[in-house]
Amino acid sequence: MMLQVYKVFSYPMFILLFAMMACKQPTSQKKEQAPEKVMNEPALTVGISLDEQGTIASRFKVPKGFERVVADSSSFAYFLRHLPLKEVGAKVRYFNGDTKPNRNVYVAVVDLPIGNRDLHQCADAVMRLRADYFFHQQQYDSIHFNFTNGFSADYATWRKGKRIVVDGNHVFWRQRTTPSDRPEDYWKYLEMVFSYAGTASLSKELKPISISELQIGDVFIQGGFPGHAVIVVDLALNPKTGERLFLLAQSYMPAQELQVLNNPTTTEQSPWYSTEVSGTLHTPEWTFRTTDLKRF
């Protein structure tokens, strides 16, 4: 079988390896760009329900006057809104099993495994969620991310049994095993992406959008070494004022479980964030510009 060889031409190899140190990071489907509807449910006061586990949608109430924006059950938005959560009060775990102290950083922990290597950081968590969605939808051809050097790592090729080889300044595919879409082989693909992609590469893949157009699945991202990225996992709308409120989730360094973030700028609406912010968005462990908002 003929090998596809890709030459790294624009970045030296040490930049590729720097991606492993960078805190690493999605776009809405076309159907999610239609005029928005809101869920026909009574307004609830802000806060966390007594739901001991459940999902983001069942755990977090929306502030009075707001209603959750409707998401089609097959959409990325629905997938994110219904991410499973660990029990109330659970602590974030690092890749090595240690716990992350909660100094008003997070309000819930997403119940997803992250492996035992220091790889599942910020951009990685965003890419993982996007890939998981397509994997569960069996839309395998939609799973692809770029390495920091520009190499396109697509899951469709990985499924065929090919593996990515990094050899000096060359990155290429080589047939190594039989075709498979087993979950364990899919996770190996993700760990390869985590190793060589990050905020710097993902920020180039995403399209800038205005905060007034924010949707579930959008990402606040600053590419760099390190940079940071957080993802919008829920959205509510005030039909009278047009104001939007949203929830954010992140991973961080060292590799750790996904967590729903507290809003450090308000005690009344936290953990909800408002699109009516001026210039900057303050999260517990990073400050973004509103112009850092992007979409797959």
C-alpha positions as a printed NumPy array, in Angstrom:
array([[  0.   ,   0.   ,   0.   ],
       [  1.384,   3.388,  -0.971],
       [  2.333,   5.569,   1.957],
       [  1.19 ,   9.177,   2.187],
       [  4.166,  11.266,   3.263],
       [  3.788,  14.743,   4.706],
       [  6.785,  16.986,   5.122],
       [  6.814,  19.502,   7.927],
       [  7.661,  22.669,   6.07 ],
       [  6.692,  25.655,   8.157],
       [  7.55 ,  24.865,  11.762],
       [ 10.591,  23.16 ,  13.272],
       [  9.981,  20.003,  15.215],
       [ 10.491,  21.588,  18.636],
       [  7.368,  23.699,  18.021],
       [  5.485,  20.481,  17.339],
       [  6.652,  19.109,  20.65 ],
       [  5.788,  22.364,  22.447],
       [  2.14 ,  21.523,  21.782],
       [  2.435,  18.851,  24.42 ],
       [  3.107,  21.584,  26.972],
       [  0.391,  23.931,  25.799],
       [ -3.01 ,  24.087,  27.367],
       [ -4.901,  22.923,  24.317],
       [ -9.35 ,  23.387,  22.518],
       [-15.776,  23.415,  18.25 ],
       [-18.848,  25.018,  15.615],
       [-22.452,  24.649,  15.578],
       [-24.347,  22.636,  13.005],
       [-26.239,  24.462,  10.268],
       [-29.533,  23.63 ,  11.875],
       [-28.385,  25.432,  15.021],
       [-27.97 ,  28.67 ,  13.091],
       [-31.679,  29.018,  12.352],
       [-33.751,  31.627,  14.239],
       [-33.613,  30.635,  17.856],
       [-36.461,  29.221,  19.856],
       [-36.667,  28.903,  23.595],
       [-37.809,  25.95 ,  25.598],
       [-41.404,  26.238,  26.675],
       [-40.872,  25.771,  30.373],
       [-41.501,  27.966,  33.408],
       [-38.722,  30.333,  34.448],
       [-36.67 ,  29.074,  37.38 ],
       [-34.572,  30.894,  39.9  ],
       [-30.828,  30.629,  39.474],
       [-28.937,  27.936,  41.337],
       [-28.082,  24.266,  41.447],
       [-30.844,  21.715,  41.793],
       [-30.794,  18.792,  44.189],
       [-30.085,  16.495,  41.256],
       [-27.271,  14.399,  42.723],
       [-25.788,  13.464,  39.364],
       [-27.713,  13.93 ,  36.135],
       [-26.57 ,  16.283,  33.402],
       [-25.739,  19.938,  32.906],
       [-29.348,  20.551,  31.836],
       [-30.839,  18.873,  34.907],
       [-28.315,  20.195,  37.419],
       [-28.372,  23.909,  36.613],
       [-31.446,  26.093,  36.727],
       [-31.715,  29.226,  34.622],
       [-32.215,  32.684,  36.159],
       [-35.708,  34.12 ,  36.342],
       [-36.87 ,  35.533,  33.022],
       [-34.577,  33.261,  31.001],
       [-35.364,  30.076,  29.097],
       [-33.016,  27.533,  27.61 ],
       [-32.558,  27.801,  23.856],
       [-33.949,  24.733,  22.093],
       [-31.393,  22.276,  20.706],
       [-32.212,  19.453,  18.317],
       [-31.662,  16.06 ,  19.961],
       [-29.085,  15.107,  17.331],
       [-27.079,  18.348,  17.6  ],
       [-23.723,  19.088,  19.192],
       [-25.508,  21.609,  21.424],
       [-27.798,  18.901,  22.82 ],
       [-24.816,  16.594,  23.333],
       [-22.985,  19.223,  25.403],
       [-26.037,  20.26 ,  27.412],
       [-26.551,  16.643,  28.425],
       [-23.   ,  15.796,  29.425],
       [-23.1  ,  13.52 ,  32.496],
       [-22.005,  15.007,  35.807],
       [-20.45 ,  13.464,  38.875],
       [-22.258,  13.737,  42.197],
       [-22.756,  17.17 ,  43.783],
       [-19.589,  18.242,  45.57 ],
       [-17.272,  15.981,  43.588],
       [-13.687,  17.174,  43.216],
       [-11.864,  17.407,  39.892],
       [ -9.297,  14.654,  39.428],
       [ -5.938,  15.077,  37.728],
       [ -4.631,  12.413,  35.349],
       [ -2.595,  10.874,  38.192],
       [ -5.577,  10.564,  40.538],
       [ -4.809,  13.588,  42.713],
       [ -7.614,  16.052,  43.369],
       [ -7.725,  19.687,  42.293],
       [ -8.542,  22.058,  45.161],
       [-11.754,  23.941,  44.407],
       [-10.995,  27.574,  45.177],
       [-14.267,  28.781,  43.647],
       [-13.117,  27.553,  40.239],
       [-15.782,  24.979,  39.358],
       [-19.337,  24.062,  40.289],
       [-19.556,  20.573,  38.784],
       [-17.348,  17.831,  37.353],
       [-18.127,  16.154,  34.03 ],
       [-18.208,  12.374,  34.406],
       [-15.907,  11.339,  31.544],
       [-12.611,   9.407,  31.727],
       [ -9.444,  11.317,  30.77 ],
       [ -6.79 ,   8.602,  30.709],
       [ -3.666,   8.41 ,  32.861],
       [ -1.292,  10.604,  30.839],
       [ -0.724,  14.337,  31.179],
       [ -2.483,  15.077,  27.881],
       [ -6.148,  15.97 ,  28.442],
       [ -5.643,  19.701,  28.972],
       [ -7.747,  22.667,  27.839],
       [ -7.706,  22.508,  24.026],
       [ -7.624,  18.719,  24.209],
       [-10.872,  18.668,  26.175],
       [-12.586,  20.843,  23.557],
       [-11.35 ,  18.667,  20.696],
       [-12.315,  15.556,  22.628],
       [-15.902,  16.766,  23.096],
       [-16.21 ,  17.607,  19.418],
       [-14.767,  14.23 ,  18.422],
       [-16.897,  12.327,  20.963],
       [-20.023,  13.886,  19.497],
       [-19.162,  12.769,  15.967],
       [-17.998,   9.363,  17.214],
       [-21.335,   8.731,  18.922],
       [-23.13 ,   9.906,  15.772],
       [-20.909,   7.557,  13.73 ],
       [-19.881,  10.539,  11.607],
       [-16.302,   9.351,  11.57 ],
       [-15.258,  11.385,   8.535],
       [-16.016,  14.58 ,  10.48 ],
       [-13.33 ,  13.877,  13.091],
       [-10.131,  15.67 ,  12.118],
       [ -7.741,  18.14 ,  13.732],
       [ -4.502,  19.805,  12.704],
       [ -1.206,  19.368,  14.487],
       [  0.754,  22.469,  15.417],
       [  2.878,  22.025,  12.267],
       [ -0.213,  21.847,  10.021],
       [ -0.39 ,  18.06 ,   9.568],
       [ -4.017,  16.96 ,   9.194],
       [ -4.789,  14.101,  11.588],
       [ -8.115,  12.611,  10.504],
       [ -9.809,   9.751,  12.291],
       [-11.072,   8.217,   9.02 ],
       [ -7.481,   7.33 ,   8.092],
       [ -6.744,   6.099,  11.619],
       [ -9.788,   3.763,  11.423],
       [ -8.212,   2.058,   8.42 ],
       [ -5.379,   0.842,  10.617],
       [ -2.883,   3.512,   9.649],
       [ -0.902,   5.262,  12.347],
       [  0.857,   8.615,  12.47 ],
       [  4.647,   8.502,  12.459],
       [  6.723,  11.474,  13.617],
       [ 10.232,  11.107,  12.258],
       [ 12.45 ,  14.158,  12.64 ],
       [ 10.908,  16.881,  10.513],
       [  8.535,  14.49 ,   8.783],
       [  5.048,  13.411,   9.833],
       [  3.305,  10.722,   7.796],
       [  0.852,   7.833,   7.848],
       [  1.975,   4.197,   7.916],
       [ -0.143,   1.05 ,   7.823],
       [  0.306,  -0.589,  11.22 ],
       [ -2.768,  -2.655,  12.07 ],
       [ -6.181,  -3.807,  10.879],
       [ -9.13 ,  -1.42 ,  10.469],
       [-10.982,  -0.715,  13.724],
       [-13.372,   1.739,  15.323],
       [-13.144,   0.2  ,  18.781],
       [-13.342,   2.758,  21.601],
       [ -9.837,   1.91 ,  22.821],
       [ -8.352,   2.568,  19.374],
       [-10.363,   5.785,  19.104],
       [ -8.873,   6.928,  22.424],
       [ -5.368,   6.212,  21.14 ],
       [ -6.163,   8.474,  18.192],
       [ -7.253,  11.229,  20.583],
       [ -4.087,  10.907,  22.644],
       [ -2.013,  11.319,  19.488],
       [ -3.957,  14.491,  18.693],
       [ -3.565,  15.713,  22.273],
       [  0.199,  15.211,  21.988],
       [  0.719,  17.335,  18.865],
       [ -2.19 ,  19.8  ,  18.754],
       [ -3.139,  22.568,  21.15 ],
       [ -4.495,  26.062,  21.49 ],
       [ -2.1  ,  27.395,  18.842],
       [ -3.322,  24.962,  16.181],
       [ -6.975,  24.856,  17.187],
       [ -7.339,  28.637,  17.233],
       [ -6.306,  28.641,  13.561],
       [ -8.951,  26.046,  12.692],
       [-11.815,  27.971,  14.254],
       [-13.769,  30.867,  12.761],
       [-14.06 ,  34.149,  14.734],
       [-17.622,  35.166,  15.606],
       [-19.291,  37.994,  17.48 ],
       [-20.33 ,  37.392,  21.065],
       [-23.826,  38.54 ,  20.05 ],
       [-24.018,  35.355,  17.915],
       [-22.812,  33.011,  20.653],
       [-24.133,  29.44 ,  20.523],
       [-23.567,  26.246,  22.473],
       [-20.351,  24.649,  21.254],
       [-18.54 ,  27.929,  20.652],
       [-15.097,  28.379,  22.166],
       [-13.261,  31.232,  23.85 ],
       [ -9.658,  30.56 ,  22.882],
       [ -6.263,  32.214,  23.031],
       [ -3.647,  30.259,  21.116],
       [ -0.176,  30.106,  22.566],
       [  2.41 ,  28.207,  24.587],
       [  0.548,  28.076,  26.828],
       [ -2.811,  29.448,  25.758],
       [ -6.215,  28.524,  27.062],
       [ -9.674,  27.529,  25.841],
       [-13.115,  27.118,  27.397],
       [-16.245,  25.819,  25.689],
       [-19.881,  26.979,  25.89 ],
       [-21.96 ,  24.036,  27.143],
       [-25.388,  25.63 ,  27.68 ],
       [-27.301,  28.725,  26.645],
       [-30.375,  30.573,  27.882],
       [-32.21 ,  33.528,  26.386],
       [-34.342,  36.292,  27.874],
       [-37.075,  36.626,  25.219],
       [-37.963,  40.129,  26.398],
       [-34.496,  41.69 ,  26.489],
       [-32.574,  39.437,  24.115],
       [-29.82 ,  38.932,  26.689],
       [-28.048,  35.585,  26.548],
       [-26.592,  33.669,  29.464],
       [-24.226,  30.75 ,  29.034],
       [-22.311,  28.101,  30.951],
       [-18.642,  27.344,  30.384],
       [-16.57 ,  24.199,  30.846],
       [-12.826,  23.64 ,  30.763],
       [ -9.918,  21.36 ,  31.434],
       [ -6.57 ,  22.855,  32.434],
       [ -2.945,  22.041,  33.293],
       [ -1.895,  19.511,  34.372],
       [ -4.344,  17.207,  32.566],
       [ -7.617,  17.053,  34.481],
       [-11.299,  16.258,  34.25 ],
       [-13.682,  18.636,  32.539],
       [-15.369,  21.04 ,  34.932],
       [-18.288,  23.476,  34.715],
       [-16.93 ,  26.868,  35.722],
       [-18.016,  29.242,  38.423],
       [-18.522,  32.881,  37.36 ],
       [-16.141,  34.891,  39.591],
       [-17.66 ,  38.249,  38.656],
       [-21.14 ,  37.728,  40.13 ],
       [-22.739,  36.003,  43.079],
       [-26.282,  36.489,  41.803],
       [-26.129,  34.77 ,  38.419],
       [-23.16 ,  32.424,  38.863],
       [-22.375,  30.019,  37.286],
       [-24.085,  31.707,  34.325],
       [-22.132,  34.234,  32.24 ],
       [-23.751,  37.047,  30.245],
       [-23.025,  38.058,  26.658],
       [-23.483,  41.646,  27.827],
       [-19.874,  42.084,  28.849],
       [-17.584,  44.869,  27.755],
       [-14.362,  43.795,  26.107],
       [-13.19 ,  41.094,  28.511],
       [-14.54 ,  37.843,  29.925],
       [-13.148,  36.887,  33.329],
       [-13.139,  33.184,  34.163],
       [-11.658,  31.713,  37.36 ],
       [ -8.29 ,  30.809,  35.828],
       [ -8.038,  32.932,  32.668],
       [ -9.163,  36.266,  31.243],
       [-10.346,  36.313,  27.627],
       [-11.274,  39.093,  25.251],
       [-14.768,  38.909,  23.811],
       [-13.043,  38.841,  20.405],
       [-11.508,  35.471,  21.391],
       [-14.836,  33.755,  20.665],
       [-14.62 ,  31.236,  17.799],
       [-16.566,  28.403,  16.172],
       [-15.75 ,  25.221,  14.229]])
